[in-house]
């Protein structure tokens, strides 16, 4: 829905004050710090309207309000204006002025400054469609569970847990499949796997007891990717500084998200479609984490086969104008440097 200019100003003030303080925002806060010329009665009425429209939520222990997910989405799409402090801009520009420095070194140096500025962690996901399969390993966890590990030439490790009935035939079939994978698929380009899989299915059919189980539970699960993903985590030490993550359960959840390859795969697919810096809330791309978190991400084209996905993860109460500026800057400057080379 569309809001009036006054409602947008109030919503903007609430978001920015809550980002700054991590506390519920009252009408007095808005008048004192943001909109001194608007009466308290008008502010309260507009806040009640915004609450009815699900943009604001009532805090339990205060008369103040906090932004909802709908509020943050509206703010990001309609109100947000990217901005950054000059001292951070100057530091980043000096990094990009360096000559004879690799892109990875530039990213490392820049992300360190970004983490320190935001007091939030970052994830750099490297995607590569031209790497090779190097090895398959099998680890028996118990009588009904095994772990299959797939290693690629770029160092990425894909782990897949296979569950089956307590039946010796299933374990024998899994071992047979892994042996065939190592014989037939090692040193195959990731992008050529689908073609090779079709050629070895008949071999598997002749050598296993439960062919359908092998196809559905092993082959389709293990090879459900078109490119490899390798995540580098930065700035984990800043997480305890966020009031939202003082709770041990929330801290555990965000650490699980940082290590969940599927989250970064879904975000990669979305970024490849749009090409734009995007903020993901609790929606289809990131539906396995709660309303407490958000991820801001951009895709950087470093060459034809390899891309760098830079993401910042934190509470929904993040400094989105600064984050948007930083991600857009990184994308623009790295791609410009690549093109100039």
Residue, then its C-alpha position, 0 to 999 in steps of 0.5 A: x500500500x502507499x503511505x502519505x509523506x507524513x506517514x513515510x517520515x514517521x515510519x523512517x524515523x521509527x526504523x532509524x531510531x530502532x536501528x540506532x537504539x534497539x529499543x521500542x520507539x515512542x511518539x516523544x522520541x520521534x518529536x524530540x529527535x526527528x519531527x519536532x514540528x508535528x504535534x504529539x497527538x498527530x504522531x500518536x494517531x499516525x502510529x496507531x494507523x501504521x500499527x493497524x496496517x501491520x507496519x508497527x508492532x507493540x512492544x510488551x513492556x513499553x508504550x513504544x513501537x518496533x518495526x515489523x517485517x512488512x515495515x522493513x520491506x516497505x522501508x527498503x523498497x520505498x524510503x531507503x537511501x544508501x549512504x555512508x560516512x566519508x571516513x569509511x568511503x575513503x578507507x575502501x577507496x584506498x584499498x581499490x587504488x592498490x595496484x598488483x593486488x588480487x581480487x581476493x586480497x581486496x575483498x579480504x581487506x574491504x570486508x574487514x573494514x565493513x565488518x568493523x563498521x557494521x559490527x556484523x559478520x559477512x559471508x563471501x560465497x565463491x561459486x564456480x561452474x568449471x571445477x572438477x569432482x575430486x573425491x567421494x568418501x563414505x562414513x558409516x554413522x550408525x546401522x541406518x545412517x551414512x555420510x557421503x562427502x563430495x570434494x571438488x577441485x576448488x576445495x569445497x566440501x559437500x556433505x550428504x546424509x543418507x538414511x535407510x532401513x536397517x537392512x544390509x542390502x541398502x548399505x551394500x548398495x550405497x557402498x557400491x554407488x560410492x565406488x562407482x562414483x569414484x571410478x567413473x566421475x572423479x575429474x569430471x567437470x561439475x557442469x558435465x555431471x548430468x551427462x555422465x550420471x545418465x551413462x552410469x545409471x545402467x551400470x548401477x542398475x546391474x550392480x545393486x539390489x535396490x535401484x530406485x533407492x539408489x536413484x532417489x536417495x543417493x544420486x538425485x540427492x548428492x548431485x542436486x547442484x549445478x555449480x559448487x559453493x564455498x563459503x568464507x566467514x568473516x567477523x563472527x566475533x561481532x555477533x555477541x555485540x548485537x542485543x538480539x543475539x545475547x540469547x544462546x538459542x538465537x546465537x545458535x540459530x544464526x551460526x547454523x544459518x551461516x553454515x547452511x549451504x542451502x541458504x546461500x544456494x537459494x540466495x545465489x539463484x535469486x541474485x542471478x535472476x535480478x543482478x541487483x543487491x537484495x535484502x532478504x527477510x523471512x521469505x521464500x529465499x530464506x524461509x528456514x530462519x526466523x523473523x529475527x534475522x535478515x541477509x543483505x547480499x550482492x553478486x559480483x562477477x569476477x570472471x566468466x566461470x567464477x562469481x563472488x557473492x558478498x552477504x551481510x547477516x544480522x538482526x532485522x534491525x540493521x543499518x540498511x542505508x549503510x549496508x546497501x551503499x557498501x554492497x553496491x560499492x563493492x559490486x561496482x568497484x570490483x567489476x570495474x577493476x576486473x573490466x579494466x584488467 
